[in-house]
Amino acid sequence: MLALKPIIPDIKTWREALFAGHFGPIGVGALFVAILARAELETESTTPLAELPPEGFEHLNVIELIWPITTFLVIVSIIVHGSSIAVFTLGKHINTLTLTMSYTQANEEGPTWMDRLP
């Protein structure tokens, strides 16, 4: 998104490009590309087979790995980007907390913590 910002008219600032790149549509795009890649490897067209090809097919190993890897990346993306909202929210709360420090003056006769003991 940062590289495409100059040619996308809807993205006006670099901050918007960074936001759109971080929370972009990886899920839908990744699933579409995974289905398209499987179709190209199986039939050399845009329509995948209903079932996996038989053993001995040239690209069978790649075809079997496309879907699990893609779904794993989509799930991890959802978790990471979903938890980043919690981090931003927590960061706002931490910035509004105030820390107060208090102290007591020492007694010249000895440590004051001894005076507070029952």
C-alpha positions in Angstrom: 0.0 0.0 0.0 2.9 2.4 0.7 4.3 1.7 -2.8 0.9 2.1 -4.4 -0.1 5.3 -2.5 0.9 7.7 -5.3 -1.4 6.0 -7.9 -4.4 5.3 -5.6 -6.5 8.5 -5.5 -8.6 7.4 -2.4 -5.5 7.2 -0.2 -4.6 10.8 0.6 -1.9 10.6 3.3 1.0 8.2 4.1 -0.8 7.5 7.4 -3.9 6.2 5.5 -1.6 4.1 3.3 0.0 2.5 6.4 -3.4 1.9 8.0 -4.8 0.3 4.8 -1.7 -1.8 4.4 -1.8 -3.1 8.0 -5.5 -3.9 8.0 -5.8 -4.8 4.3 -7.9 -7.6 2.9 -5.4 -10.4 3.0 -8.0 -13.0 3.7 -10.3 -12.7 0.7 -7.4 -12.0 -1.7 -5.3 -14.9 -0.4 -8.2 -17.3 -0.7 -9.0 -16.2 -4.2 -5.3 -16.5 -5.3 -5.1 -20.0 -3.6 -8.1 -21.2 -5.6 -6.8 -19.7 -8.8 -3.3 -21.2 -8.3 -4.8 -24.6 -7.7 -6.9 -24.3 -10.8 -3.9 -23.3 -12.9 -1.8 -26.1 -11.6 -4.5 -28.7 -12.1 -6.2 -27.8 -15.4 -4.3 -24.8 -16.8 -7.5 -22.8 -16.7 -9.4 -20.8 -14.0 -11.7 -23.7 -12.9 -10.3 -26.1 -10.3 -11.2 -29.8 -10.2 -13.8 -30.9 -7.7 -11.4 -33.4 -6.2 -7.6 -33.6 -5.9 -5.8 -35.2 -8.9 -4.7 -38.8 -8.6 -1.3 -39.9 -7.3 1.6 -39.3 -9.6 0.2 -35.9 -10.8 3.1 -33.6 -11.6 2.2 -30.8 -9.1 0.3 -32.8 -6.6 2.6 -31.9 -3.7 2.2 -28.1 -4.3 -1.6 -28.5 -4.8 -2.0 -30.3 -1.5 0.0 -27.6 0.3 -1.6 -24.4 -1.1 -4.8 -24.5 0.9 -3.4 -25.3 4.4 -0.6 -22.7 4.1 -3.1 -20.1 2.9 -5.6 -20.7 5.6 -2.9 -20.7 8.2 -1.7 -17.3 7.0 -5.2 -15.9 7.0 -5.9 -17.1 10.6 -2.6 -15.8 11.9 -3.3 -12.5 10.1 -6.7 -12.2 11.8 -5.2 -12.9 15.2 -2.2 -10.5 14.8 -4.3 -7.7 13.4 -7.1 -8.2 15.8 -4.8 -8.2 18.8 -3.1 -5.0 17.5 -6.4 -3.1 18.2 -6.1 -4.3 21.8 -2.5 -3.1 22.0 -3.5 0.4 20.6 -6.4 0.6 23.1 -4.1 -0.5 26.0 -1.5 2.1 24.9 -4.1 4.9 25.1 -5.0 3.8 28.7 -1.4 3.6 29.8 -0.7 7.1 28.5 -3.6 8.5 30.6 -2.4 6.9 33.8 -0.7 9.2 36.4 1.9 8.0 38.7 2.3 9.6 42.1 5.2 9.2 44.4 5.1 9.9 48.2 7.8 9.9 50.7 8.2 10.3 54.5 10.8 12.2 56.3 13.1 10.1 58.5 13.2 10.5 62.2 16.6 11.3 63.6 16.3 8.7 66.4 16.2 5.7 64.0 14.4 4.1 61.1 10.8 5.2 60.9 9.5 1.9 59.7 10.2 0.6 63.2 7.8 3.1 64.7 5.0 1.8 62.5 5.3 -1.8 63.6 2.6 -2.9 66.1 
